[in-house]
Amino acid sequence: MKVSTEHKAENKICDSLDVLNCVNGIGKDTKSIQGAKVKNAYGPHIRIILSSALLQMKQSFGRSMFKFCMLAYPLFYGFTLYMLYKEHSSTDIMAYVMLGSAVSSLWGTISFSSAGDINRERFMGALEVIFNAPSKFYYVMLGKVLGNTVLGIGSMVISILFISLLSGSAFQVIHVGPFIGVTLLGVVSFVAVGMMLSGLLAISRSTTILMNIMDYPIMILCGIAFPIHILPIWTLPFSYMLSPTHFLALARMCVGGIYSKDAFYHHLIWLMGLTILYVLLSLFAYRMIDINARKDATLGVV
């Protein structure tokens, strides 16, 4: 009886010490609990995105057409642009040949993958399976677009290296810091474009037609190989609604020199605003996909 009383006293003392320790360390414990909640909330989504991206890169690189778009297309397009600009200055070669072929390679990779992946999954009968999986459909498709974007960045590097060897001039940047920031923002914008296109094309049944007509017209409107001011004036509003237009303008200013800070910030604000707009449109498109798929059950209908 005496022993049990002593054990009870010790347990009470231990409980009191635990309470005091919790009270004294409440700020630290709260932070750790909040950190655990954040990790548990976003950890599964990040794993879904990374897993989808890795699988997409393996599948994409296993297709012959994608290998051509990633490896051969930048060489042919870059060689064609170089033959047009070989008599121009090295600044023009960097601005229109190197950057133009690099952005066209990335745009081709994203545009074809955004439309092609949806169409491919639909024909294989896997689109409904992906949609009904426990993982959210938006995160799975975001991983696919990110995977293709990583491969597209590799295509950009191949294009710049090829033009550098062909022209004998290195790729030089005057404003390195702004160029890195603009490049990162541009990649985010391209990912947002890919998500928006994949969402809109998932609703449509004419993905193949849209995939083929949005490649070269978009590159022309963005001024990949020439300044957009030589286009008809009625096309300028369409050019300004495309984020590659402003990304190219900012990148060319970083390469050749920022001649006007007002012009630089003007294009920067446009690029940021369009990126936000594309993200909102992609969320809206995937919300419509969710509603229509649950209502009509025709997501996989060809």
N, C-alpha and C positions, 0 to 999 in steps of 0.2 A: 504493500500500500504506500509505503514511504517512497519506494522507487518510482512508482507511477506518478506520485505527486511531484517529484523532482523533474520527471520527464515533461509533465504538463507545464511546469514553470519554465523549463528551458524552451519549450515550443512557443510559449507566449513571448518570451524574450526575443526569440528568433523572428517571430511574426512582427513584433514591434520594430526590430532593426530593419526588416525588409520594408516596412511601411515608411520608415524614416529615409532609407536609401532611395526609395521611389520618389518621395517628396523632394529630396535634395537634388535628385537627378532627373526631375520631370522634364526639363527643357531638352536634355540630351535624348531621353527616351522618346519624347514626342517627335523629335527630328528623325530618329531612327525608324519610328513607326510610320511617319509620313513618307520617308524614303522607301520603305518596304512597300507601302501602298502604291507609290508611283511606279516602282519596279514591277509589281504584280499587275498594274494596270496596263503598262506599255510594253512590258517584256514579251508577252505572247504575240502582240502585233508586230514587233520588230523581228521576232523569229519567223513569223509567217512571211514577212516581206523579204528577208534575207534568203529563206529557203526557196521561195518562188523565184527570186532573182538568180540564184545559183542554178536551179533547174532550167530556167529559161535560157541562160547562157549556154548550158550544155546542149539543149535541144536546138537552139538557133545555130550554133556553130557546127552542128551535125548536118545541117541542110546545105546543099550545094548552092542554091540561089542566094542564101544569106552570106555564104563565103564569098561569092562573087560581089555582092553589094559591099561587103566589108573590105575585101582585099584588092579586087581587080578594078572596081568602079572608081575609087579615088585616083588610081594611076591613070586611067583613060581620061577622066574628066580633068585631072590636073595637067596632063600633057596637052590637052586641047586648049585650056586656058593659057598655058605657058606659050604656046605657039601664037596666040593672039596678042600677048603682052611682052614677047621677048625683046622687042625694040624699045620698050618703055623703061622707066627708071626702076631701080631696085625697090623703092618705096611702093610704086604701083604694083610690082610683082608680089610683094608681101601683102599689100592691102587687098588686091583683087584675085590673085592666083592662089596664094597660100591660104589666106583666110576664106576666100570664096570656095575653093575646093574642099577645105576642112568642114565648113558649115554645110555645104551641100551633101557631104558624106554623112554627117550626123543627121541631117534632116531626112535623107533618104532612108537611113536605118530606122528612124523613129516612125516615119509615116508608113513605111511598108510593114513594120512590125505591129504597129497599133491596129491597122486594118487586117493584116494577114493573120495575126494571132486569134482575133475574134472569129474570123471566117474559118480558120483551120479547126478551132475547137468546136465550132458549130457543125462542120461537116463530119467530124469524127464522133459527134454525139457526146462530147465531153463538157460542153458548155453548161448544160443543166447540172451535171455532177459537180462542177466547180462552184456553181451558184448555190447549190444546196449543201455544200460542205459546211462543217462547223465554222471554218475560217470565213471571215467576211470577204465577200466578192471584191470589194474595192481594194483591200490590202493585197489580195492575190494578184490582181491586175497591176497594181502599183509595183509589185515585185517584178512582174514581167517587163514593164516599161523601164524600170531601173536597170534590169539586166541587159536589155537591148541598148540602153543609153551608155552603159559601161563599154559594150562592144563598139558602139558608135564613136566614143572618145578614142578608142584604139584606132579606129579608122581615120579619125582626124589626125592623130600623130603620124600614121603612115603617110597620109597625104602631104603633111608639112615636110616630113623628112625627104620624101620623093622630090618635091619641088625644090627643096634646098640643094639636093644633089644635082638635079637637072639644071638649075640656074647657076649653081656655083656660089650662091650667096646664102649666108646664114639668116635664120629668122631672128630679127632684132626688134626689141621693144624699148621704146623711149621711156614710157611711164609704166614700170613693172608692177608697182603696187595696185594702181587702178585697173591694170589689165587682169591681174589675178582675181580681183573682186568682181569685175565685169564678167569674166569667164565663169566663175562660180554661179553668179546670178543667171547667166545665160543658160547654163546646164540645168538649173532649177526650172527656168522658164520652158526649156525644151521638154523636160519631164512633165510639166503641167500641160503642155500642148499634147504630148502623147496620151496622157490620161483623158484629156477632153476628147481627143479624136477616138480613142478606144471606146469611151462611153457613148458618143454619138453614133459611131458605126455599129455598136452592139444593138442599138435600136433599129438601125436601118437594115434592109435585106440586100442592098446594092453595094456591098462593101468592096467588091472587086472593081467596079466602075469608079467609085469614089477614090479608091486607092491609086488608080492609074491617072486620074485627072488632077489630083491635088499635089503632084510632085513638081513637075516643071513650071506650071503656072505660079505656084507659090514661090519658087526660086526666082522667077522673073520679077514678080512683084516685090520681093525683098531686096532686089538689086545685088544678088550674089556676085555677078561677074561685071557689074557696071553700076554707076551712080543712078539712083532712082529718079533724079530730076530730068533725065533724058526720056523718061516714059511720058505718055500723055497725061495731062494734068488731072483728068477724071479718074485715073488709077491711083493717085496719091492717097486718097482716104483709105483704100483697101490696103495699100502698102503700110500705112501707119497703124493699122489694126493688127499687124503681124509682128510678133516680138523679134523674129530674126532680123527684121529691118533695123531696129534700134540696137540690137546686139552687134550687128556688123558695123553700124555707124560708130558705136562706142569703141569697139575693138580697133577699128581703123584709126580713130583719133589717138588711142594709146600707142599704136605702132608708129604713126607718122607725126605725132605731136598734137596736143590739144590746142587748137587754134582759138577756141572760144570756150570759156567755162560755162557760159550760158547755154551754148549748144550741147555741151557735154551733160549738164544737169537736166536739160530738156529731154534728151533721149533716155537718160537714166530714170527719170520719173515715168516716162512712157513705158519703159521696160518693166519697172516694178509694178505699175498699175495693171499692165496687161497680164503679167504673171498671176497677180491676185485674181483678176477676172477669169483667167483660164482655170484656176483652181476652183473657183465658185461654180463655173459652168460644168466642170467635171463632177463635182459633188451633186449638182442638180441632175446631170445626165444619169449618174448611177442611182440616184434616188428614183428617177423615172423608170429605170430598168427594174428596180426592185418592185415598184408598184405594178408595172405592166406584167412582169413575170408572175407575180402572185395573182393578178386579176385574170389574165388571158391564158397564161401557161403556154406561150408561144415563143419562148426565148430561143429554143433550139430549132424552130421551124426554118427551113432554108427558103 
